[in-house]
Amino acid sequence: MNGASASSSLKAAFSYCAQQVRSYDYHHFLCLLELPPSMRKAAFALRALNVETSRAMDIASDPRIGLMRLVWWQEAIDKIYANKSIEHPTAQALSSVIAETKLSKIWLKRSVEARINDAKREVTDMPETIEELEKYSEDTVSTMLYLTLQAGGIRSTAADHAASHIGKASGILLLLKALPYHASHNRHFSYIPAKVASKHGLLVKKGDQEICVDSREGLCDAVFEIASVANAHLQKARKLAESVPAEAIPVLLPAVPAQVLLDSLSRVQFDVFDPRLTRGVLGIPPLWYQLKLKWSSWRRKY
């Protein structure tokens, strides 16, 4: 492939990444537009990888096919770091970013491995504690923020800590928002930890078995408890703001959609089945969401 052809192919790969994020992760797509132009390519490539792995099980006609896709991405990352060419636009964009920025392979692999482990769970399996949700969110969402900071050459312990909290909050809240989708696929309480479910009457013992109980009130109470943990992470992230370097603030803007979703859940009394949550962007009109994001960006806040 000659230089012009290679450049054209790479440009198409980054365009594909941006389109994937716009189509399937719109609230974060708008966040990425607030990044400095020098950081956007890396950020879109990373978010596109997240889109690919987060949707792998949803778009597969058979769970085994979804798992194969995830394993393919795990192997693709190894190939990228071994300087092997891969005919996939997201992989091509990632390969270019990794060559330029020396992104951490450990964090990339961790994000895919977390998806694989989740995909291997049985339909009836539930996480035992909220800490397991936090770990999953850290591995799948916080890692994307760590990598974006790294791609921008931003080295800050405070920024990393804030990214950890924002990723956990965002991941937990998005899992809550997705509960109706999982319920429609016979995974009713798949992301409600067993201890929380038992506490709110969603899981009761009958003999040697634990049986799921369909209780709207109990589910709302469980969602409130889990959402409160996400809120605590957002508060911790904001307490670090004064120690976070200015150049890291745009990377941490995903705190804004997390707060929007938290506020939307609060407005519907934490009823994840309320149709208002599916309207607009995370439950609010698109223009209002964009204004909130722009206002935070302009004020250099997250």
Secondary structure, DSSP 8 states (H G I E B T S, - for coil): --HHHHHHHHHHHHHHHHHHHHHH-HHHHHHHTTS-HHHHHHHHHHHHHHHHHHHHHHH-SSHHHHHHHHHHHHHHHHHHHTT---S-HHHHHHHHHHHHH---HHHHHHHHHHHHHHHTS-TT---SSHHHHHHHHIIIIIHHHHHHHHHTT---HHHHHHHHHHHHHHHHHHHHHTHHHHHHTT-TTTTS-HHHHHHTTSEEEETTEEEE---HHHHHHHHHHHHHHHHHHHHHHHHTGGGS-GGGGGGGTTHHHHHHHHHHHHHTTT-TT-GGGGSTBTTB-HHHHHHHHHHHHHTT--
